[in-house]
Amino acid sequence: MVVRDPALPQRVRIYEVGPRDGLQNEASLVPVEVKAEFVRRLLDAGLTTVEATSFVHPRWVPQLADAAELMGRLADDLGEASRDLPVLVPNERGLDRALELGLRHVAIFGSATETFARRNLNRGLESQLEMFAPTVARARAAGLDVRAYVSMCFGDPWEGPVPVAQVVATGRRLLDLGAGQLSLGDTIGVGTAAHVTALVEAFADAGIGPDRLALHFHDTYGQALANAAAGLRAGVTTFDASAGGLGGCPYAASATGNLATEDLVWLLTGLGVEHGVDLDALVGTSTWMAERLGRPSPSAVVRALAQSAP
């Protein structure tokens, strides 16, 4: 049953991160042809933004060592449309690879805390911004859209709760560098609904409206969907999600799966919020990928619909 709340946004964009964030922490290497098929299936299910991979050094994320080959396969399959698939670029070398392929959308990955910045980037909270500056400047000069992920926005396994003001200050600096959107990540899944509301309101008080924000939740404590609902009520209209609930963070052991795209779609559908996704096709895709990974999907909606299927 659909019960439309007129106070909610009419439509949201789902930023699908399954092929990159979802698969990056898999211990067994996923064949490049499976990754390419995964991206194609997600697009066919109606997801308009699918982050395909990351141009990170293979030593740090071996699962994504085939990034260039994957993008080549997708270019063969999708033609010009493949250039609109976002990719993560950790530094200028990664950007060089994206530019060589003619890609139009890139993302950088920063931290709201000192400790995680050092563990993930081998740089401090301030020096990470110095590293990002030339990457963002070059990308913008080349006409690329730049997204900035901000990890550890709610809690850090080494530092504990992260002050809202610290997150806002880091996010503002990234926007000042030239990022078009901030994706605020609950990397270890400790956030709660009121915390989400407070963070979005703090950005608004700093002159950064919800149209510049995306929310990226992990479901460690089962709060991802409640947090997404809180973000929706706060006016955010872009939500990161991973098909089947795949994912984690290779640099934070307590980061479990991402918010499942299917669970988010079910919520949005019930609220009468448009999203453009064919849920049956998406569930079929996640079931297909789960079979290739050799384990059931953690998504509650995938499990429920799979069990009820004739």
LINBEL-V770738 format. One record per residue. N is the residue number from 1. RES is the residue in three letters. SS is DSSP state (H for helix, E for strand, L for the rest). OMEGA is omega in whole degrees, -180 to 180 (999 if undefined). Layout:
n:N res:RES ss:SS omega:OMEGA
n:N res:RES ss:SS omega:OMEGA
This chain:
n:1 res:MET ss:L omega:180
n:2 res:VAL ss:L omega:176
n:3 res:VAL ss:L omega:-174
n:4 res:ARG ss:L omega:175
n:5 res:ASP ss:L omega:-176
n:6 res:PRO ss:L omega:179
n:7 res:ALA ss:L omega:-178
n:8 res:LEU ss:L omega:174
n:9 res:PRO ss:L omega:-179
n:10 res:GLN ss:L omega:-176
n:11 res:ARG ss:E omega:175
n:12 res:VAL ss:L omega:173
n:13 res:ARG ss:E omega:174
n:14 res:ILE ss:E omega:-180
n:15 res:TYR ss:E omega:-174
n:16 res:GLU ss:E omega:-177
n:17 res:VAL ss:L omega:-176
n:18 res:GLY ss:H omega:-177
n:19 res:PRO ss:H omega:179
n:20 res:ARG ss:H omega:-177
n:21 res:ASP ss:H omega:-179
n:22 res:GLY ss:H omega:-175
n:23 res:LEU ss:L omega:-170
n:24 res:GLN ss:L omega:-176
n:25 res:ASN ss:L omega:178
n:26 res:GLU ss:L omega:-177
n:27 res:ALA ss:L omega:179
n:28 res:SER ss:L omega:-178
n:29 res:LEU ss:L omega:177
n:30 res:VAL ss:L omega:-179
n:31 res:PRO ss:L omega:-176
n:32 res:VAL ss:H omega:180
n:33 res:GLU ss:H omega:176
n:34 res:VAL ss:H omega:178
n:35 res:LYS ss:H omega:-180
n:36 res:ALA ss:H omega:178
n:37 res:GLU ss:H omega:178
n:38 res:PHE ss:H omega:179
n:39 res:VAL ss:H omega:-179
n:40 res:ARG ss:H omega:-180
n:41 res:ARG ss:H omega:179
n:42 res:LEU ss:H omega:177
n:43 res:LEU ss:H omega:180
n:44 res:ASP ss:H omega:179
n:45 res:ALA ss:L omega:176
n:46 res:GLY ss:L omega:177
n:47 res:LEU ss:L omega:-174
n:48 res:THR ss:L omega:180
n:49 res:THR ss:E omega:-178
n:50 res:VAL ss:E omega:179
n:51 res:GLU ss:L omega:-166
n:52 res:ALA ss:L omega:-172
n:53 res:THR ss:E omega:177
n:54 res:SER ss:E omega:176
n:55 res:PHE ss:L omega:178
n:56 res:VAL ss:L omega:180
n:57 res:HIS ss:L omega:-178
n:58 res:PRO ss:L omega:-180
n:59 res:ARG ss:L omega:-176
n:60 res:TRP ss:L omega:179
n:61 res:VAL ss:L omega:-177
n:62 res:PRO ss:H omega:-178
n:63 res:GLN ss:H omega:-176
n:64 res:LEU ss:H omega:180
n:65 res:ALA ss:L omega:-177
n:66 res:ASP ss:L omega:-173
n:67 res:ALA ss:H omega:-178
n:68 res:ALA ss:H omega:179
n:69 res:GLU ss:H omega:179
n:70 res:LEU ss:H omega:-178
n:71 res:MET ss:H omega:175
n:72 res:GLY ss:H omega:178
n:73 res:ARG ss:H omega:-180
n:74 res:LEU ss:H omega:176
n:75 res:ALA ss:H omega:178
n:76 res:ASP ss:H omega:-175
n:77 res:ASP ss:H omega:-170
n:78 res:LEU ss:H omega:-178
n:79 res:GLY ss:H omega:-176
n:80 res:GLU ss:H omega:-178
n:81 res:ALA ss:H omega:-180
n:82 res:SER ss:H omega:-179
n:83 res:ARG ss:H omega:179
n:84 res:ASP ss:H omega:177
n:85 res:LEU ss:L omega:180
n:86 res:PRO ss:L omega:174
n:87 res:VAL ss:E omega:176
n:88 res:LEU ss:E omega:176
n:89 res:VAL ss:L omega:-175
n:90 res:PRO ss:L omega:-175
n:91 res:ASN ss:L omega:-178
n:92 res:GLU ss:H omega:178
n:93 res:ARG ss:H omega:176
n:94 res:GLY ss:H omega:178
n:95 res:LEU ss:H omega:178
n:96 res:ASP ss:H omega:-178
n:97 res:ARG ss:H omega:178
n:98 res:ALA ss:H omega:179
n:99 res:LEU ss:H omega:179
n:100 res:GLU ss:H omega:-179
n:101 res:LEU ss:L omega:178
n:102 res:GLY ss:L omega:-179
n:103 res:LEU ss:L omega:-172
n:104 res:ARG ss:L omega:-175
n:105 res:HIS ss:E omega:179
n:106 res:VAL ss:E omega:178
n:107 res:ALA ss:E omega:172
n:108 res:ILE ss:E omega:-172
n:109 res:PHE ss:E omega:-179
n:110 res:GLY ss:E omega:-178
n:111 res:SER ss:E omega:175
n:112 res:ALA ss:L omega:-179
n:113 res:THR ss:L omega:-180
n:114 res:GLU ss:H omega:-174
n:115 res:THR ss:H omega:-179
n:116 res:PHE ss:H omega:176
n:117 res:ALA ss:H omega:-179
n:118 res:ARG ss:H omega:-179
n:119 res:ARG ss:H omega:-175
n:120 res:ASN ss:H omega:-173
n:121 res:LEU ss:H omega:-176
n:122 res:ASN ss:L omega:178
n:123 res:ARG ss:L omega:178
n:124 res:GLY ss:L omega:-178
n:125 res:LEU ss:H omega:-180
n:126 res:GLU ss:H omega:-175
n:127 res:SER ss:H omega:175
n:128 res:GLN ss:H omega:180
n:129 res:LEU ss:H omega:176
n:130 res:GLU ss:H omega:178
n:131 res:MET ss:H omega:-177
n:132 res:PHE ss:H omega:-171
n:133 res:ALA ss:H omega:-179
n:134 res:PRO ss:H omega:179
n:135 res:THR ss:H omega:-180
n:136 res:VAL ss:H omega:-179
n:137 res:ALA ss:H omega:180
n:138 res:ARG ss:H omega:-180
n:139 res:ALA ss:H omega:-180
n:140 res:ARG ss:H omega:179
n:141 res:ALA ss:H omega:179
n:142 res:ALA ss:L omega:178
n:143 res:GLY ss:L omega:-179
n:144 res:LEU ss:L omega:171
n:145 res:ASP ss:E omega:-178
n:146 res:VAL ss:E omega:174
n:147 res:ARG ss:E omega:177
n:148 res:ALA ss:E omega:170
n:149 res:TYR ss:E omega:173
n:150 res:VAL ss:E omega:-179
n:151 res:SER ss:E omega:177
n:152 res:MET ss:L omega:-178
n:153 res:CYS ss:L omega:-178
n:154 res:PHE ss:L omega:179
n:155 res:GLY ss:E omega:-178
n:156 res:ASP ss:E omega:-177
n:157 res:PRO ss:L omega:180
n:158 res:TRP ss:L omega:-176
n:159 res:GLU ss:L omega:-179
n:160 res:GLY ss:E omega:-179
n:161 res:PRO ss:E omega:-177
n:162 res:VAL ss:L omega:-180
n:163 res:PRO ss:L omega:180
n:164 res:VAL ss:H omega:-178
n:165 res:ALA ss:H omega:179
n:166 res:GLN ss:H omega:178
n:167 res:VAL ss:H omega:-179
n:168 res:VAL ss:H omega:-179
n:169 res:ALA ss:H omega:178
n:170 res:THR ss:H omega:180
n:171 res:GLY ss:H omega:179
n:172 res:ARG ss:H omega:-180
n:173 res:ARG ss:H omega:180
n:174 res:LEU ss:H omega:175
n:175 res:LEU ss:H omega:179
n:176 res:ASP ss:H omega:177
n:177 res:LEU ss:H omega:180
n:178 res:GLY ss:L omega:176
n:179 res:ALA ss:L omega:-180
n:180 res:GLY ss:L omega:-178
n:181 res:GLN ss:E omega:174
n:182 res:LEU ss:E omega:171
n:183 res:SER ss:E omega:-175
n:184 res:LEU ss:E omega:-172
n:185 res:GLY ss:E omega:169
n:186 res:ASP ss:E omega:-166
n:187 res:THR ss:L omega:-179
n:188 res:ILE ss:L omega:170
n:189 res:GLY ss:L omega:-177
n:190 res:VAL ss:L omega:-177
n:191 res:GLY ss:L omega:175
n:192 res:THR ss:L omega:-171
n:193 res:ALA ss:H omega:-179
n:194 res:ALA ss:H omega:177
n:195 res:HIS ss:H omega:177
n:196 res:VAL ss:H omega:180
n:197 res:THR ss:H omega:-179
n:198 res:ALA ss:H omega:-179
n:199 res:LEU ss:H omega:179
n:200 res:VAL ss:H omega:179
n:201 res:GLU ss:H omega:179
n:202 res:ALA ss:H omega:175
n:203 res:PHE ss:H omega:179
n:204 res:ALA ss:H omega:178
n:205 res:ASP ss:H omega:179
n:206 res:ALA ss:L omega:178
n:207 res:GLY ss:L omega:-179
n:208 res:ILE ss:L omega:-175
n:209 res:GLY ss:L omega:-179
n:210 res:PRO ss:H omega:177
n:211 res:ASP ss:H omega:178
n:212 res:ARG ss:H omega:-173
n:213 res:LEU ss:E omega:166
n:214 res:ALA ss:E omega:179
n:215 res:LEU ss:E omega:-174
n:216 res:HIS ss:E omega:-174
n:217 res:PHE ss:E omega:169
n:218 res:HIS ss:E omega:-169
n:219 res:ASP ss:L omega:-176
n:220 res:THR ss:L omega:-179
n:221 res:TYR ss:L omega:177
n:222 res:GLY ss:L omega:-175
n:223 res:GLN ss:L omega:-172
n:224 res:ALA ss:H omega:-177
n:225 res:LEU ss:H omega:176
n:226 res:ALA ss:H omega:179
n:227 res:ASN ss:H omega:177
n:228 res:ALA ss:H omega:178
n:229 res:ALA ss:H omega:178
n:230 res:ALA ss:H omega:178
n:231 res:GLY ss:H omega:178
n:232 res:LEU ss:H omega:180
n:233 res:ARG ss:H omega:177
n:234 res:ALA ss:L omega:175
n:235 res:GLY ss:L omega:178
n:236 res:VAL ss:L omega:-177
n:237 res:THR ss:L omega:174
n:238 res:THR ss:E omega:-179
n:239 res:PHE ss:E omega:174
n:240 res:ASP ss:E omega:177
n:241 res:ALA ss:E omega:-176
n:242 res:SER ss:E omega:-179
n:243 res:ALA ss:H omega:179
n:244 res:GLY ss:H omega:-178
n:245 res:GLY ss:H omega:180
n:246 res:LEU ss:L omega:167
n:247 res:GLY ss:L omega:-179
n:248 res:GLY ss:L omega:178
n:249 res:CYS ss:E omega:-178
n:250 res:PRO ss:L omega:-178
n:251 res:TYR ss:L omega:177
n:252 res:ALA ss:E omega:-172
n:253 res:ALA ss:L omega:-178
n:254 res:SER ss:L omega:180
n:255 res:ALA ss:L omega:178
n:256 res:THR ss:L omega:-170
n:257 res:GLY ss:L omega:176
n:258 res:ASN ss:E omega:168
n:259 res:LEU ss:L omega:-179
n:260 res:ALA ss:E omega:-179
n:261 res:THR ss:H omega:-179
n:262 res:GLU ss:H omega:180
n:263 res:ASP ss:H omega:177
n:264 res:LEU ss:H omega:180
n:265 res:VAL ss:H omega:179
n:266 res:TRP ss:H omega:178
n:267 res:LEU ss:H omega:-177
n:268 res:LEU ss:H omega:180
n:269 res:THR ss:H omega:-180
n:270 res:GLY ss:H omega:180
n:271 res:LEU ss:H omega:-179
n:272 res:GLY ss:L omega:179
n:273 res:VAL ss:L omega:-177
n:274 res:GLU ss:E omega:-180
n:275 res:HIS ss:L omega:174
n:276 res:GLY ss:L omega:-175
n:277 res:VAL ss:L omega:174
n:278 res:ASP ss:L omega:-174
n:279 res:LEU ss:H omega:-179
n:280 res:ASP ss:H omega:179
n:281 res:ALA ss:H omega:180
n:282 res:LEU ss:H omega:177
n:283 res:VAL ss:H omega:177
n:284 res:GLY ss:H omega:179
n:285 res:THR ss:H omega:-179
n:286 res:SER ss:H omega:176
n:287 res:THR ss:H omega:177
n:288 res:TRP ss:H omega:-180
n:289 res:MET ss:H omega:178
n:290 res:ALA ss:H omega:177
n:291 res:GLU ss:H omega:-180
n:292 res:ARG ss:H omega:177
n:293 res:LEU ss:H omega:175
n:294 res:GLY ss:L omega:178
n:295 res:ARG ss:L omega:-179
n:296 res:PRO ss:L omega:178
n:297 res:SER ss:L omega:176
n:298 res:PRO ss:L omega:-179
n:299 res:SER ss:L omega:179
n:300 res:ALA ss:H omega:-179
n:301 res:VAL ss:H omega:177
n:302 res:VAL ss:H omega:-180
n:303 res:ARG ss:H omega:-178
n:304 res:ALA ss:H omega:-178
n:305 res:LEU ss:H omega:178
n:306 res:ALA ss:H omega:-180
n:307 res:GLN ss:H omega:-178
n:308 res:SER ss:H omega:-179
n:309 res:ALA ss:L omega:-180
n:310 res:PRO ss:L omega:999
